[in-house]
Each structure stands twice: as structure tokens, then as C-alpha cells.
Amino acid sequence: MRQMLFQQYGRYQLRLLLSDTFLIAISLGLTLLVSNLIRSEPIAWSDEKVYVVYGVLWGICLLVFFVMGLYDAVHMRRPETLVLAIFFALGIVIIIFSSIAFFVPYLRIGKRTLLTFIFFSCALTFGWRLYCKSTLLLEPQNLFLVGNDRIINELTKIIQEEYSHYYNIVEDWKLESADHSPLDLINSAQGNSHNVIVYSVKSQIVKKVAPSLLNLRFKNIFVYDAPTFYQRLTGKLPIWHLDDFWMLINSQKEAFFPSLTANIKRVFDLAFAVFFLPLALPVLLVCAVAIKLTSRGPVFFVQERLGQNELPFRLVKFRTMVKDAEKLSGPRWSSENDPRITRVGRILRKLRLDELPQIFHLFSGKMSVIGPRPIRKHFADLLAAEIPYYRLRFLVKPGLTGWAQVNHDYGGSIEGQAQKLQYELFYLVNQSFWLDLFILLKTIKIMVWGKGV
């Protein structure tokens, strides 16, 4: 999601998404044309069937392409690995489409027709990506930092260490005593082709050049306050650099007041549970058998957690630790190499399968598909005393997956939980259907590649 927020990288990814939409349509058209030429009897598809088949293939292709990393604008693949990735992705498309068509006979199009479609899709997709890679040069955007504040210093360090492929810091006004005038700012920004200007509200120098910042905002230059740019860059809120006023004016009202959005999300949760439960049942059975055969103790782990508005509920998940793991030590954080985790439990955690039983909580409304991870009261009280804005996370329902879960590990320390909270608050103030959809897609990607922690 964060890459979509960077202008030129976002344009590159949007270009690929739109082009794939047309290439899939062209591939299907060529498939029908070739099939009619080589067959004694032409394929008699109604217009309705063409649209339905195209829509299903389009959805599957885009989902699989995302999971396979074919929309990654930063790490562009070499031609030989690119063609293998596309070929493998389209092979998965065949499997998924054929599985759906097995239960929906209306979608059956024949093996030869499906293979012909895959051939054209592979050729066109590979050719177009090679063309995009050779013609579209993605260079870092010029960044101008204005102000002397801790968050500006932190941004400088983050950009230099992690985001140098996105931004190049070409100028940095930090000295409060420097004789910078509003005209100096305009001349510097326009003369050096600055694409983005980031300023610190708390800095004295910004107060002097504020009129120029407003002027530049209307001259095709992106101007952001430091906290806003920080969250766009990293996908998390800088909780140690915020104040209540910034949180108040930047939080969407849907997160704090009942609205139609909450009802829509509830309908989505129920629809997801009804659709996904039959698919999950075989996986649930396999996981349960594996747990029972490899370690002593119950299959499920039941524990009281805090839900929305800090109301407690009994959470059910697969047991991934040895029986009575906290009997001697008491409540403690889980870590990556925690010796209490069983062999099967480690795999379940890696693939996020230990969370599957929580799908039943969707029916009761205790949890949502997307939201923060439910936490125990013992740890919530401990963290609220150490981390600012911690209790804001309880304004939304806990989720099966969430923005923090797909961007950070289990956070087995106060520092780790503070990092997770920054992602959770980002989700709180940026809730949308599209962000929820992206989190779902990224969750699938993590489960496929086993990159969970």
C-alpha cells in the first residue's frame, strides 16, 4: 500500500494494473478468434458468458499477480526470472479457475481454450513488462526538508537507510538562526526542481516561510507536514511526535462515530465468514490432527482478550505452544525463537494458520476480518502506561488480520508493541474499503510465501 502512495511508483503500478486489465481482455479475444479458426464448429458463447468468464479470469489473474510480486515497482526482475514468475503465476490461475469451474459448470471453457488463453496472456504480459521496464526510468524524487525537529531528523535517517530509492534529500533547512526568507524558499524549490517539501510545524523557521509553502502548494509541488509525510512514507503514525490536535484533525470520523461504514463492514465480515468457512474447514481439520499427533494437550487454546471498547471475550485459536506454557513463568511476551512454541506451532504461526479458528468470532461480532490483534488486559494495562495513544486501538474491533499484522512481527517487547501500535493507529485514521482489501491481499501473500513471524 505504501508504494502506491509514492507518485511515480504509484503511476507505474497503476499502469501495470490497467494494462493487465486490457491484456487479459485481448488474450481472451485472441483465444476465441484462434479457437474459431481451428475448430470445425465455432465456439458459441453468449455475450453474458464472455463477460462473466473475463471477470473471473481478470480477478484471479490480478490476485495471483499481486501475490507473485508482479506489481513490485522497486525490485524489477530480470527477463529470465520475470518470464518464470509469469508462467508460474498463470499456472496457478489455471488451477484456481479450473477448481471454480468444477463447482460452477457455467464457467467451463475447455482445456484447450484455457491453455490458449494462458499462452496469449503469458506472451503479452511478459512483452509489456519488458517494454515498461526499458522505457520507464524510476528515479528518486527530490525532497526538501524544512525545520529543525526530532521528527525531521528521524525522517532523514529513515530515508537514507530505507527509502533512498524513493527520495533524494537535495536540501535541508535546519538552522533556526539562518537568514532564510520566503523568497529564498520559492527560488530554491523552483530552481532545484523539488518534487516534495516536508516541513515541521513546531520549527520557528517554518513560521517565517509559511506563506511561501502555501504558494508552492499550488505550483504542482507536494507540500506535507512532517507527521503526514511520515505516515505516507512508512505506513505508520509517529506516535512519539504527535499531539492531540494533530490526531483530532487527521482522524477520519468513521473511526470515532457510528456510521454507515460500520454497518457495511459488519455485512462484509458475515459474508466473508459464510464464504470462507467451507474452504477453511479442510485446513482446520489438518491443523487439528497435526497438533494432536505431535504434542500433548488440547487442540485449541482459549484465553480472555479485550475486544472493542475494551470489553473482554474468550478468544479461540490453535494451540501453538506446549501445554501450560505460562504455568511457571506467568504472562510473558512471545518471541521469534520462543522455546515454548512447538514444531507444528512454529509452522502454523509462520503461515498465520493458528488464527483460523477465530473465523467463528466473526459470526458473533466479537471480531472483524480486519483490525488490531486482540490483546490480554494484563499487557494492555502495561502498554497503556508506557505508550501514548495506546487505548485508541480499542476503538475498533480486533481482527483476524490487520495492518500491523502484515507489516510487523508479534512484537514481543514494549518497543515492539510500540512499533505495532504505530501501524494500528495508521489503520485507525485511514480506514477504507480499499485498505481492507489490500490487507487481505497482503495476508494471502504472507501465507503463500510463509513470511509471517
Secondary structure, DSSP 8 states (H G I E B T S, - for coil): -GGGGSHHHHHHHHHHHHHHHHHHHHHHHHHHHHHHHHSSS-----HHHHHHHHHHHHHHHHHHHHHTTTT-SSS---HHHHHHHHHHHHHHHHHHHHHHHHH-GGG---HHHHHHHHHHHHHHHHHHHHHHHHH-----EEEEEE--SHHHHHHHHHHHHH-TTTEEEEEEE--TTS---HHHHHHHHHHTT-SEEEE-TT-HHHHHHHHHHHHHHTTT-EEEEHHHHHHHHHSS--GGG--HHHHHHHS-GGGTS--HHHHHHHHHHHHHHHHHHHHHHHHHHHHHHHHHHHSSS-SEEEEEEE-GGG-EEEEEEE--B-TTTTTTT-S----TT-TTB-HHHHHHHHTTGGGGGGGHHHHHTS-EEES---B-HHHHHHHHTTSTTGGGGGGS--EEE-HHHHHS----SHHHHHHHHHHHHHHHHT--HHHHHHHHHHHHHHHHHT---
